Amino acid sequence: MTFAWSACKPEWRTLLRHLVGYILHLFIEMRNMSKYKLAVGDTVRVPMIFEMQDGDKTKRFNFSLTCERLTVDEFQASNKNSDGITTNEKIQETMIRITQGWTNQTFVLDEAKQPAPCDQEAKEIMFQAPNVLDIAVGSYMKEVGAKAKN
């Protein structure tokens, strides 16, 4: 039996999204119930260093995100839609959800051309900019993981 997401009524799709989100939340909570924990904190600093064309100039951005630390399994599970397929939309939702703050951010500005606070709308604007989501995910995966030191 296959499930046709597009055949669902919009209200059922919304209900299913909430259900999947709740199940993911329970999965994360179960992780926290283990009698063992990693010897690192629950957040990670994620550097965001990139350039973007601004007219005839190149503008450089250098700031950092503060993100919730997820296990590989949690990160992968949160990026899959109800059909079990990883999508950019789900990756963006995950990065918006796990980004708790930012430091020295000058990429997203408010109406007064001041750095925007780290709220839902500002995170959506940031992660919709071309390639910024890819940079954030790559940097997150690099920073959240262990690094060999020889």
N, CA, C and O atoms as a GROMACS GRO file, in nm:
protein
  600
    1MET      N    1   0.084  -0.117   0.000
    1MET     CA    2   0.000   0.000   0.000
    1MET      C    3   0.089   0.124   0.000
    1MET      O    4   0.183   0.133   0.079
    2THR      N    5   0.061   0.217  -0.086
    2THR     CA    6   0.137   0.341  -0.091
    2THR      C    7   0.052   0.455  -0.037
    2THR      O    8  -0.071   0.449  -0.037
    3PHE      N    9   0.120   0.557   0.008
    3PHE     CA   10   0.053   0.672   0.065
    3PHE      C   11   0.071   0.791  -0.029
    3PHE      O   12   0.185   0.829  -0.057
    4ALA      N   13  -0.035   0.848  -0.078
    4ALA     CA   14  -0.028   0.964  -0.168
    4ALA      C   15  -0.051   1.090  -0.087
    4ALA      O   16  -0.165   1.126  -0.056
    5TRP      N   17   0.057   1.157  -0.054
    5TRP     CA   18   0.052   1.279   0.027
    5TRP      C   19  -0.037   1.384  -0.039
    5TRP      O   20  -0.113   1.452   0.029
    6SER      N   21  -0.027   1.396  -0.169
    6SER     CA   22  -0.104   1.500  -0.240
    6SER      C   23  -0.254   1.471  -0.238
    6SER      O   24  -0.335   1.562  -0.259
    7ALA      N   25  -0.293   1.346  -0.215
    7ALA     CA   26  -0.435   1.311  -0.213
    7ALA      C   27  -0.501   1.346  -0.080
    7ALA      O   28  -0.624   1.345  -0.069
    8CYS      N   29  -0.422   1.377   0.021
    8CYS     CA   30  -0.476   1.411   0.153
    8CYS      C   31  -0.537   1.550   0.153
    8CYS      O   32  -0.490   1.640   0.084
    9LYS      N   33  -0.641   1.565   0.232
    9LYS     CA   34  -0.700   1.697   0.252
    9LYS      C   35  -0.599   1.782   0.328
    9LYS      O   36  -0.522   1.729   0.409
   10PRO      N   37  -0.598   1.913   0.304
   10PRO     CA   38  -0.501   2.000   0.371
   10PRO      C   39  -0.503   1.987   0.524
   10PRO      O   40  -0.398   1.990   0.588
   11GLU      N   41  -0.622   1.973   0.582
   11GLU     CA   42  -0.627   1.961   0.729
   11GLU      C   43  -0.564   1.832   0.778
   11GLU      O   44  -0.507   1.828   0.888
   12TRP      N   45  -0.573   1.724   0.697
   12TRP     CA   46  -0.509   1.598   0.735
   12TRP      C   47  -0.357   1.610   0.720
   12TRP      O   48  -0.282   1.554   0.800
   13ARG      N   49  -0.313   1.683   0.616
   13ARG     CA   50  -0.168   1.704   0.600
   13ARG      C   51  -0.111   1.779   0.719
   13ARG      O   52  -0.004   1.746   0.770
   14THR      N   53  -0.184   1.882   0.762
   14THR     CA   54  -0.139   1.958   0.879
   14THR      C   55  -0.133   1.869   1.002
   14THR      O   56  -0.036   1.874   1.078
   15LEU      N   57  -0.236   1.788   1.022
   15LEU     CA   58  -0.239   1.697   1.135
   15LEU      C   59  -0.122   1.598   1.128
   15LEU      O   60  -0.057   1.572   1.230
   16LEU      N   61  -0.095   1.545   1.010
   16LEU     CA   62   0.015   1.450   0.995
   16LEU      C   63   0.150   1.516   1.020
   16LEU      O   64   0.239   1.456   1.080
   17ARG      N   65   0.166   1.641   0.973
   17ARG     CA   66   0.292   1.712   1.000
   17ARG      C   67   0.313   1.728   1.150
   17ARG      O   68   0.423   1.707   1.200
   18HIS      N   69   0.207   1.766   1.220
   18HIS     CA   70   0.217   1.783   1.366
   18HIS      C   71   0.248   1.649   1.433
   18HIS      O   72   0.327   1.643   1.527
   19LEU      N   73   0.186   1.542   1.384
   19LEU     CA   74   0.210   1.410   1.440
   19LEU      C   75   0.355   1.367   1.419
   19LEU      O   76   0.418   1.316   1.511
   20VAL      N   77   0.407   1.388   1.299
   20VAL     CA   78   0.547   1.354   1.272
   20VAL      C   79   0.639   1.438   1.360
   20VAL      O   80   0.737   1.387   1.415
   21GLY      N   81   0.608   1.568   1.375
   21GLY     CA   82   0.687   1.654   1.463
   21GLY      C   83   0.684   1.607   1.607
   21GLY      O   84   0.786   1.609   1.676
   22TYR      N   85   0.566   1.563   1.653
   22TYR     CA   86   0.553   1.514   1.790
   22TYR      C   87   0.633   1.385   1.809
   22TYR      O   88   0.698   1.367   1.912
   23ILE      N   89   0.627   1.296   1.711
   23ILE     CA   90   0.703   1.171   1.720
   23ILE      C   91   0.852   1.201   1.725
   23ILE      O   92   0.926   1.139   1.802
   24LEU      N   93   0.897   1.295   1.642
   24LEU     CA   94   1.038   1.334   1.644
   24LEU      C   95   1.075   1.392   1.780
   24LEU      O   96   1.182   1.363   1.834
   25HIS      N   97   0.986   1.475   1.836
   25HIS     CA   98   1.010   1.532   1.969
   25HIS      C   99   1.024   1.420   2.073
   25HIS      O  100   1.112   1.426   2.158
   26LEU      N  101   0.937   1.320   2.067
   26LEU     CA  102   0.945   1.208   2.160
   26LEU      C  103   1.076   1.132   2.143
   26LEU      O  104   1.138   1.091   2.242
   27PHE      N  105   1.119   1.114   2.018
   27PHE     CA  106   1.245   1.046   1.990
   27PHE      C  107   1.362   1.121   2.055
   27PHE      O  108   1.451   1.060   2.114
   28ILE      N  109   1.361   1.254   2.043
   28ILE     CA  110   1.467   1.335   2.103
   28ILE      C  111   1.461   1.327   2.255
   28ILE      O  112   1.564   1.318   2.321
   29GLU      N  113   1.340   1.330   2.311
   29GLU     CA  114   1.326   1.319   2.455
   29GLU      C  115   1.375   1.184   2.506
   29GLU      O  116   1.434   1.175   2.614
   30MET      N  117   1.351   1.078   2.428
   30MET     CA  118   1.399   0.946   2.468
   30MET      C  119   1.551   0.944   2.476
   30MET      O  120   1.608   0.878   2.563
   31ARG      N  121   1.617   1.017   2.387
   31ARG     CA  122   1.762   1.026   2.391
   31ARG      C  123   1.807   1.085   2.524
   31ARG      O  124   1.906   1.041   2.583
   32ASN      N  125   1.733   1.184   2.571
   32ASN     CA  126   1.769   1.251   2.695
   32ASN      C  127   1.741   1.164   2.817
   32ASN      O  128   1.788   1.196   2.927
   33MET      N  129   1.666   1.054   2.802
   33MET     CA  130   1.633   0.968   2.914
   33MET      C  131   1.741   0.862   2.940
   33MET      O  132   1.738   0.794   3.043
   34SER      N  133   1.834   0.846   2.848
   34SER     CA  134   1.939   0.748   2.864
   34SER      C  135   2.020   0.776   2.991
   34SER      O  136   2.034   0.892   3.032
   35LYS      N  137   2.071   0.672   3.052
   35LYS     CA  138   2.152   0.694   3.171
   35LYS      C  139   2.293   0.740   3.134
   35LYS      O  140   2.372   0.775   3.221
   36TYR      N  141   2.324   0.740   3.003
   36TYR     CA  142   2.454   0.787   2.955
   36TYR      C  143   2.436   0.910   2.870
   36TYR      O  144   2.338   0.924   2.798
   37LYS      N  145   2.532   1.001   2.878
   37LYS     CA  146   2.533   1.122   2.796
   37LYS      C  147   2.673   1.146   2.746
   37LYS      O  148   2.771   1.102   2.806
   38LEU      N  149   2.683   1.215   2.635
   38LEU     CA  150   2.814   1.256   2.585
   38LEU      C  151   2.872   1.361   2.678
   38LEU      O  152   2.798   1.432   2.746
   39ALA      N  153   3.004   1.371   2.680
   39ALA     CA  154   3.072   1.466   2.767
   39ALA      C  155   3.084   1.603   2.701
   39ALA      O  156   3.181   1.675   2.726
   40VAL      N  157   2.988   1.638   2.619
   40VAL     CA  158   2.983   1.769   2.554
   40VAL      C  159   2.844   1.827   2.574
   40VAL      O  160   2.749   1.755   2.604
   41GLY      N  161   2.834   1.957   2.558
   41GLY     CA  162   2.708   2.026   2.579
   41GLY      C  163   2.602   1.995   2.474
   41GLY      O  164   2.630   1.929   2.374
   42ASP      N  165   2.482   2.045   2.498
   42ASP     CA  166   2.368   2.021   2.408
   42ASP      C  167   2.362   2.122   2.294
   42ASP      O  168   2.274   2.111   2.208
   43THR      N  169   2.453   2.220   2.293
   43THR     CA  170   2.457   2.316   2.183
   43THR      C  171   2.596   2.318   2.121
   43THR      O  172   2.693   2.274   2.182
   44VAL      N  173   2.601   2.370   2.000
   44VAL     CA  174   2.727   2.378   1.926
   44VAL      C  175   2.731   2.512   1.852
   44VAL      O  176   2.629   2.558   1.800
   45ARG      N  177   2.849   2.573   1.847
   45ARG     CA  178   2.868   2.697   1.772
   45ARG      C  179   2.900   2.661   1.628
   45ARG      O  180   2.990   2.581   1.602
   46VAL      N  181   2.827   2.719   1.535
   46VAL     CA  182   2.841   2.686   1.392
   46VAL      C  183   2.887   2.810   1.317
   46VAL      O  184   2.809   2.904   1.299
   47PRO      N  185   3.014   2.814   1.273
   47PRO     CA  186   3.060   2.931   1.198
   47PRO      C  187   2.994   2.940   1.061
   47PRO      O  188   2.977   2.840   0.991
   48MET      N  189   2.958   3.061   1.025
   48MET     CA  190   2.898   3.090   0.895
   48MET      C  191   2.986   3.195   0.827
   48MET      O  192   2.975   3.314   0.854
   49ILE      N  193   3.074   3.148   0.739
   49ILE     CA  194   3.165   3.238   0.668
   49ILE      C  195   3.143   3.217   0.519
   49ILE      O  196   3.167   3.109   0.466
   50PHE      N  197   3.096   3.322   0.453
   50PHE     CA  198   3.068   3.311   0.310
   50PHE      C  199   3.068   3.449   0.247
   50PHE      O  200   3.064   3.551   0.316
   51GLU      N  201   3.071   3.450   0.115
   51GLU     CA  202   3.064   3.573   0.038
   51GLU      C  203   2.943   3.568  -0.053
   51GLU      O  204   2.897   3.461  -0.093
   52MET      N  205   2.891   3.687  -0.085
   52MET     CA  206   2.777   3.696  -0.175
   52MET      C  207   2.793   3.823  -0.258
   52MET      O  208   2.836   3.927  -0.208
   53GLN      N  209   2.758   3.812  -0.385
   53GLN     CA  210   2.764   3.928  -0.473
   53GLN      C  211   2.662   4.032  -0.429
   53GLN      O  212   2.547   4.000  -0.399
   54ASP      N  213   2.706   4.157  -0.426
   54ASP     CA  214   2.621   4.270  -0.391
   54ASP      C  215   2.643   4.376  -0.498
   54ASP      O  216   2.726   4.465  -0.483
   55GLY      N  217   2.567   4.366  -0.607
   55GLY     CA  218   2.590   4.454  -0.721
   55GLY      C  219   2.721   4.417  -0.788
   55GLY      O  220   2.739   4.302  -0.829
   56ASP      N  221   2.813   4.512  -0.798
   56ASP     CA  222   2.942   4.483  -0.860
   56ASP      C  223   3.050   4.452  -0.757
   56ASP      O  224   3.168   4.441  -0.791
   57LYS      N  225   3.010   4.439  -0.631
   57LYS     CA  226   3.104   4.409  -0.523
   57LYS      C  227   3.074   4.272  -0.464
   57LYS      O  228   2.965   4.217  -0.480
   58THR      N  229   3.172   4.219  -0.395
   58THR     CA  230   3.153   4.095  -0.319
   58THR      C  231   3.149   4.132  -0.172
   58THR      O  232   3.238   4.201  -0.121
   59LYS      N  233   3.046   4.087  -0.104
   59LYS     CA  234   3.030   4.117   0.039
   59LYS      C  235   3.058   3.990   0.119
   59LYS      O  236   3.004   3.884   0.088
   60ARG      N  237   3.141   4.001   0.221
   60ARG     CA  238   3.179   3.888   0.305
   60ARG      C  239   3.099   3.891   0.436
   60ARG      O  240   3.081   3.996   0.497
   61PHE      N  241   3.053   3.773   0.477
   61PHE     CA  242   2.979   3.760   0.602
   61PHE      C  243   3.052   3.660   0.691
   61PHE      O  244   3.100   3.557   0.644
   62ASN      N  245   3.061   3.692   0.818
   62ASN     CA  246   3.132   3.608   0.913
   62ASN      C  247   3.059   3.618   1.047
   62ASN      O  248   3.076   3.715   1.121
   63PHE      N  249   2.978   3.520   1.076
   63PHE     CA  250   2.904   3.517   1.201
   63PHE      C  251   2.889   3.372   1.245
   63PHE      O  252   2.934   3.281   1.175
   64SER      N  253   2.829   3.350   1.357
   64SER     CA  254   2.810   3.212   1.402
   64SER      C  255   2.667   3.191   1.452
   64SER      O  256   2.602   3.281   1.505
   65LEU      N  257   2.622   3.067   1.433
   65LEU     CA  258   2.492   3.022   1.483
   65LEU      C  259   2.515   2.944   1.611
   65LEU      O  260   2.620   2.881   1.627
   66THR      N  261   2.420   2.945   1.700
   66THR     CA  262   2.419   2.854   1.814
   66THR      C  263   2.306   2.756   1.786
   66THR      O  264   2.189   2.793   1.776
   67CYS      N  265   2.344   2.628   1.774
   67CYS     CA  266   2.248   2.525   1.735
   67CYS      C  267   2.241   2.414   1.838
   67CYS      O  268   2.338   2.386   1.909
   68GLU      N  269   2.125   2.352   1.844
   68GLU     CA  270   2.106   2.232   1.926
   68GLU      C  271   2.189   2.119   1.867
   68GLU      O  272   2.191   2.100   1.745
   69ARG      N  273   2.257   2.044   1.952
   69ARG     CA  274   2.336   1.930   1.906
   69ARG      C  275   2.245   1.809   1.891
   69ARG      O  276   2.184   1.763   1.988
   70LEU      N  277   2.236   1.757   1.768
   70LEU     CA  278   2.159   1.636   1.741
   70LEU      C  279   2.254   1.523   1.709
   70LEU      O  280   2.366   1.546   1.662
   71THR      N  281   2.210   1.400   1.734
   71THR     CA  282   2.287   1.285   1.688
   71THR      C  283   2.267   1.272   1.537
   71THR      O  284   2.178   1.336   1.480
   72VAL      N  285   2.349   1.192   1.473
   72VAL     CA  286   2.335   1.170   1.329
   72VAL      C  287   2.195   1.115   1.299
   72VAL      O  288   2.130   1.161   1.205
   73ASP      N  289   2.149   1.017   1.378
   73ASP     CA  290   2.017   0.959   1.356
   73ASP      C  291   1.906   1.063   1.369
   73ASP      O  292   1.813   1.065   1.289
   74GLU      N  293   1.915   1.148   1.471
   74GLU     CA  294   1.814   1.252   1.492
   74GLU      C  295   1.812   1.351   1.376
   74GLU      O  296   1.707   1.390   1.327
   75PHE      N  297   1.932   1.390   1.332
   75PHE     CA  298   1.941   1.486   1.223
   75PHE      C  299   1.882   1.427   1.095
   75PHE      O  300   1.805   1.493   1.026
   76GLN      N  301   1.920   1.305   1.064
   76GLN     CA  302   1.869   1.240   0.943
   76GLN      C  303   1.718   1.219   0.949
   76GLN      O  304   1.648   1.242   0.850
   77ALA      N  305   1.667   1.176   1.064
   77ALA     CA  306   1.522   1.152   1.079
   77ALA      C  307   1.444   1.282   1.065
   77ALA      O  308   1.335   1.283   1.006
   78SER      N  309   1.497   1.391   1.117
   78SER     CA  310   1.424   1.518   1.112
   78SER      C  311   1.421   1.577   0.972
   78SER      O  312   1.342   1.668   0.946
   79ASN      N  313   1.506   1.528   0.882
   79ASN     CA  314   1.513   1.582   0.745
   79ASN      C  315   1.429   1.504   0.646
   79ASN      O  316   1.431   1.533   0.526
   80LYS      N  317   1.354   1.403   0.694
   80LYS     CA  318   1.272   1.321   0.604
   80LYS      C  319   1.126   1.362   0.613
   80LYS      O  320   1.075   1.393   0.720
   81ASN      N  321   1.060   1.360   0.498
   81ASN     CA  322   0.917   1.390   0.496
   81ASN      C  323   0.838   1.267   0.535
   81ASN      O  324   0.896   1.165   0.573
   82SER      N  325   0.707   1.274   0.527
   82SER     CA  326   0.622   1.163   0.571
   82SER      C  327   0.640   1.039   0.484
   82SER      O  328   0.601   0.929   0.524
   83ASP      N  329   0.698   1.055   0.364
   83ASP     CA  330   0.727   0.940   0.278
   83ASP      C  331   0.865   0.882   0.305
   83ASP      O  332   0.906   0.786   0.239
   84GLY      N  333   0.938   0.939   0.401
   84GLY     CA  334   1.072   0.890   0.434
   84GLY      C  335   1.180   0.942   0.341
   84GLY      O  336   1.290   0.888   0.337
   85ILE      N  337   1.149   1.048   0.266
   85ILE     CA  338   1.244   1.104   0.170
   85ILE      C  339   1.300   1.234   0.226
   85ILE      O  340   1.225   1.320   0.274
   86THR      N  341   1.433   1.249   0.220
   86THR     CA  342   1.497   1.372   0.263
   86THR      C  343   1.467   1.482   0.161
   86THR      O  344   1.487   1.463   0.040
   87THR      N  345   1.420   1.595   0.210
   87THR     CA  346   1.389   1.707   0.121
   87THR      C  347   1.454   1.835   0.172
   87THR      O  348   1.483   1.848   0.291
   88ASN      N  349   1.478   1.928   0.081
   88ASN     CA  350   1.533   2.058   0.121
   88ASN      C  351   1.439   2.130   0.217
   88ASN      O  352   1.485   2.197   0.310
   89GLU      N  353   1.309   2.116   0.196
   89GLU     CA  354   1.212   2.180   0.285
   89GLU      C  355   1.229   2.129   0.429
   89GLU      O  356   1.227   2.208   0.523
   90LYS      N  357   1.244   1.998   0.445
   90LYS     CA  358   1.261   1.940   0.580
   90LYS      C  359   1.397   1.979   0.639
   90LYS      O  360   1.407   2.003   0.760
   91ILE      N  361   1.502   1.985   0.555
   91ILE     CA  362   1.634   2.027   0.604
   91ILE      C  363   1.624   2.171   0.655
   91ILE      O  364   1.677   2.204   0.761
   92GLN      N  365   1.556   2.256   0.578
   92GLN     CA  366   1.539   2.395   0.618
   92GLN      C  367   1.460   2.403   0.750
   92GLN      O  368   1.498   2.478   0.840
   93GLU      N  369   1.352   2.327   0.761
   93GLU     CA  370   1.274   2.325   0.886
   93GLU      C  371   1.361   2.282   1.003
   93GLU      O  372   1.353   2.339   1.112
   94THR      N  373   1.446   2.181   0.981
   94THR     CA  374   1.534   2.134   1.088
   94THR      C  375   1.631   2.242   1.130
   94THR      O  376   1.647   2.267   1.250
   95MET      N  377   1.696   2.307   1.034
   95MET     CA  378   1.793   2.410   1.069
   95MET      C  379   1.726   2.529   1.137
   95MET      O  380   1.783   2.588   1.229
   96ILE      N  381   1.605   2.563   1.094
   96ILE     CA  382   1.532   2.671   1.162
   96ILE      C  383   1.501   2.630   1.306
   96ILE      O  384   1.516   2.710   1.398
   97ARG      N  385   1.459   2.506   1.325
   97ARG     CA  386   1.422   2.458   1.459
   97ARG      C  387   1.542   2.450   1.552
   97ARG      O  388   1.531   2.487   1.669
   98ILE      N  389   1.656   2.401   1.503
   98ILE     CA  390   1.770   2.380   1.593
   98ILE      C  391   1.856   2.504   1.612
   98ILE      O  392   1.940   2.508   1.702
   99THR      N  393   1.837   2.607   1.527
   99THR     CA  394   1.912   2.731   1.544
   99THR      C  395   1.848   2.811   1.657
   99THR      O  396   1.735   2.859   1.645
  100GLN      N  397   1.924   2.825   1.765
  100GLN     CA  398   1.870   2.891   1.885
  100GLN      C  399   1.912   3.038   1.896
  100GLN      O  400   1.850   3.116   1.968
  101GLY      N  401   2.018   3.074   1.824
  101GLY     CA  402   2.066   3.212   1.831
  101GLY      C  403   2.179   3.232   1.732
  101GLY      O  404   2.221   3.140   1.663
  102TRP      N  405   2.227   3.358   1.727
  102TRP     CA  406   2.343   3.387   1.643
  102TRP      C  407   2.421   3.502   1.703
  102TRP      O  408   2.370   3.580   1.782
  103THR      N  409   2.550   3.510   1.663
  103THR     CA  410   2.642   3.610   1.714
  103THR      C  411   2.705   3.684   1.596
  103THR      O  412   2.747   3.621   1.499
  104ASN      N  413   2.711   3.815   1.604
  104ASN     CA  414   2.772   3.900   1.501
  104ASN      C  415   2.708   3.883   1.364
  104ASN      O  416   2.775   3.898   1.262
  105GLN      N  417   2.580   3.853   1.361
  105GLN     CA  418   2.507   3.830   1.236
  105GLN      C  419   2.474   3.965   1.172
  105GLN      O  420   2.412   4.050   1.235
  106THR      N  421   2.516   3.983   1.046
  106THR     CA  422   2.487   4.106   0.971
  106THR      C  423   2.426   4.074   0.834
  106THR      O  424   2.417   4.162   0.749
  107PHE      N  425   2.385   3.952   0.813
  107PHE     CA  426   2.333   3.907   0.684
  107PHE      C  427   2.184   3.938   0.669
  107PHE      O  428   2.140   3.979   0.562
  108VAL      N  429   2.107   3.920   0.775
  108VAL     CA  430   1.963   3.948   0.773
  108VAL      C  431   1.942   4.077   0.854
  108VAL      O  432   1.976   4.085   0.972
  109LEU      N  433   1.885   4.176   0.786
  109LEU     CA  434   1.867   4.308   0.847
  109LEU      C  435   1.719   4.341   0.864
  109LEU      O  436   1.635   4.291   0.789
  110ASP      N  437   1.689   4.425   0.963
  110ASP     CA  438   1.552   4.471   0.981
  110ASP      C  439   1.527   4.596   0.895
  110ASP      O  440   1.612   4.634   0.815
  111GLU      N  441   1.411   4.659   0.911
  111GLU     CA  442   1.374   4.775   0.830
  111GLU      C  443   1.472   4.891   0.849
  111GLU      O  444   1.491   4.971   0.757
  112ALA      N  445   1.533   4.901   0.966
  112ALA     CA  446   1.628   5.009   0.996
  112ALA      C  447   1.771   4.972   0.957
  112ALA      O  448   1.865   5.041   0.994
  113LYS      N  449   1.786   4.863   0.882
  113LYS     CA  450   1.917   4.814   0.835
  113LYS      C  451   2.007   4.770   0.951
  113LYS      O  452   2.130   4.775   0.941
  114GLN      N  453   1.944   4.727   1.061
  114GLN     CA  454   2.016   4.674   1.175
  114GLN      C  455   2.006   4.522   1.173
  114GLN      O  456   1.909   4.467   1.119
  115PRO      N  457   2.104   4.452   1.232
  115PRO     CA  458   2.096   4.305   1.236
  115PRO      C  459   1.966   4.257   1.300
  115PRO      O  460   1.928   4.302   1.408
  116ALA      N  461   1.900   4.166   1.231
  116ALA     CA  462   1.772   4.113   1.280
  116ALA      C  463   1.794   4.022   1.400
  116ALA      O  464   1.898   3.956   1.409
  117PRO      N  465   1.697   4.017   1.491
  117PRO     CA  466   1.705   3.920   1.600
  117PRO      C  467   1.685   3.779   1.544
  117PRO      O  468   1.630   3.763   1.434
  118CYS      N  469   1.727   3.682   1.617
  118CYS     CA  470   1.717   3.542   1.572
  118CYS      C  471   1.576   3.490   1.601
  118CYS      O  472   1.553   3.417   1.698
  119ASP      N  473   1.482   3.530   1.515
  119ASP     CA  474   1.346   3.480   1.530
  119ASP      C  475   1.309   3.395   1.409
  119ASP      O  476   1.387   3.381   1.316
  120GLN      N  477   1.191   3.340   1.412
  120GLN     CA  478   1.145   3.247   1.307
  120GLN      C  479   1.158   3.308   1.168
  120GLN      O  480   1.214   3.247   1.077
  121GLU      N  481   1.104   3.429   1.151
  121GLU     CA  482   1.105   3.491   1.019
  121GLU      C  483   1.246   3.520   0.969
  121GLU      O  484   1.276   3.497   0.852
  122ALA      N  485   1.332   3.570   1.057
  122ALA     CA  486   1.470   3.601   1.017
  122ALA      C  487   1.545   3.473   0.977
  122ALA      O  488   1.622   3.473   0.882
  123LYS      N  489   1.521   3.365   1.052
  123LYS     CA  490   1.586   3.237   1.015
  123LYS      C  491   1.534   3.186   0.881
  123LYS      O  492   1.611   3.134   0.801
  124GLU      N  493   1.405   3.201   0.856
  124GLU     CA  494   1.349   3.160   0.727
  124GLU      C  495   1.412   3.239   0.612
  124GLU      O  496   1.449   3.181   0.510
  125ILE      N  497   1.424   3.371   0.630
  125ILE     CA  498   1.486   3.456   0.528
  125ILE      C  499   1.630   3.413   0.503
  125ILE      O  500   1.672   3.400   0.388
  126MET      N  501   1.705   3.390   0.610
  126MET     CA  502   1.846   3.352   0.596
  126MET      C  503   1.860   3.220   0.522
  126MET      O  504   1.940   3.211   0.428
  127PHE      N  505   1.785   3.118   0.561
  127PHE     CA  506   1.803   2.986   0.502
  127PHE      C  507   1.740   2.973   0.363
  127PHE      O  508   1.761   2.873   0.295
  128GLN      N  509   1.664   3.075   0.319
  128GLN     CA  510   1.611   3.074   0.182
  128GLN      C  511   1.707   3.138   0.083
  128GLN      O  512   1.688   3.125  -0.038
  129ALA      N  513   1.808   3.208   0.132
  129ALA     CA  514   1.907   3.269   0.041
  129ALA      C  515   1.986   3.157  -0.028
  129ALA      O  516   2.022   3.058   0.037
  130PRO      N  517   2.012   3.171  -0.157
  130PRO     CA  518   2.082   3.064  -0.230
  130PRO      C  519   2.213   3.021  -0.164
  130PRO      O  520   2.298   3.103  -0.131
  131ASN      N  521   2.226   2.891  -0.145
  131ASN     CA  522   2.345   2.823  -0.090
  131ASN      C  523   2.369   2.841   0.059
  131ASN      O  524   2.454   2.772   0.116
  132VAL      N  525   2.297   2.931   0.125
  132VAL     CA  526   2.321   2.954   0.267
  132VAL      C  527   2.281   2.832   0.350
  132VAL      O  528   2.350   2.796   0.445
  133LEU      N  529   2.171   2.767   0.314
  133LEU     CA  530   2.130   2.645   0.385
  133LEU      C  531   2.237   2.537   0.371
  133LEU      O  532   2.270   2.469   0.468
  134ASP      N  533   2.292   2.522   0.250
  134ASP     CA  534   2.397   2.422   0.228
  134ASP      C  535   2.520   2.452   0.312
  134ASP      O  536   2.580   2.361   0.370
  135ILE      N  537   2.558   2.580   0.319
  135ILE     CA  538   2.674   2.620   0.400
  135ILE      C  539   2.647   2.590   0.548
  135ILE      O  540   2.734   2.539   0.618
  136ALA      N  541   2.526   2.623   0.593
  136ALA     CA  542   2.491   2.600   0.734
  136ALA      C  543   2.494   2.452   0.770
  136ALA      O  544   2.549   2.414   0.873
  137VAL      N  545   2.436   2.368   0.684
  137VAL     CA  546   2.434   2.224   0.711
  137VAL      C  547   2.575   2.168   0.711
  137VAL      O  548   2.612   2.092   0.800
  138GLY      N  549   2.655   2.206   0.611
  138GLY     CA  550   2.793   2.158   0.605
  138GLY      C  551   2.873   2.199   0.726
  138GLY      O  552   2.948   2.119   0.782
  139SER      N  553   2.859   2.324   0.767
  139SER     CA  554   2.930   2.374   0.884
  139SER      C  555   2.880   2.306   1.011
  139SER      O  556   2.959   2.271   1.099
  140TYR      N  557   2.749   2.288   1.020
  140TYR     CA  558   2.691   2.220   1.137
  140TYR      C  559   2.746   2.079   1.150
  140TYR      O  560   2.789   2.038   1.258
  141MET      N  561   2.745   2.003   1.040
  141MET     CA  562   2.792   1.865   1.045
  141MET      C  563   2.941   1.859   1.081
  141MET      O  564   2.985   1.768   1.151
  142LYS      N  565   3.017   1.956   1.033
  142LYS     CA  566   3.160   1.961   1.067
  142LYS      C  567   3.180   1.990   1.216
  142LYS      O  568   3.263   1.927   1.281
  143GLU      N  569   3.105   2.085   1.268
  143GLU     CA  570   3.124   2.129   1.406
  143GLU      C  571   3.063   2.035   1.509
  143GLU      O  572   3.115   2.022   1.620
  144VAL      N  573   2.953   1.970   1.475
  144VAL     CA  574   2.884   1.884   1.571
  144VAL      C  575   2.959   1.752   1.590
  144VAL      O  576   2.943   1.684   1.692
  145GLY      N  577   3.040   1.716   1.493
  145GLY     CA  578   3.110   1.587   1.498
  145GLY      C  579   3.247   1.596   1.563
  145GLY      O  580   3.301   1.704   1.586
  146ALA      N  581   3.301   1.479   1.591
  146ALA     CA  582   3.435   1.469   1.647
  146ALA      C  583   3.537   1.497   1.538
  146ALA      O  584   3.512   1.473   1.420
  147LYS      N  585   3.654   1.548   1.580
  147LYS     CA  586   3.763   1.578   1.486
  147LYS      C  587   3.888   1.505   1.533
  147LYS      O  588   3.925   1.513   1.650
  148ALA      N  589   3.951   1.434   1.443
  148ALA     CA  590   4.075   1.363   1.477
  148ALA      C  591   4.186   1.463   1.504
  148ALA      O  592   4.200   1.562   1.431
  149LYS      N  593   4.264   1.440   1.605
  149LYS     CA  594   4.380   1.523   1.638
  149LYS      C  595   4.500   1.431   1.651
  149LYS      O  596   4.507   1.347   1.741
  150ASN      N  597   4.595   1.448   1.561
  150ASN     CA  598   4.715   1.362   1.563
  150ASN      C  599   4.834   1.435   1.616
  150ASN      O  600   4.943   1.378   1.624
   0.00000   0.00000   0.00000
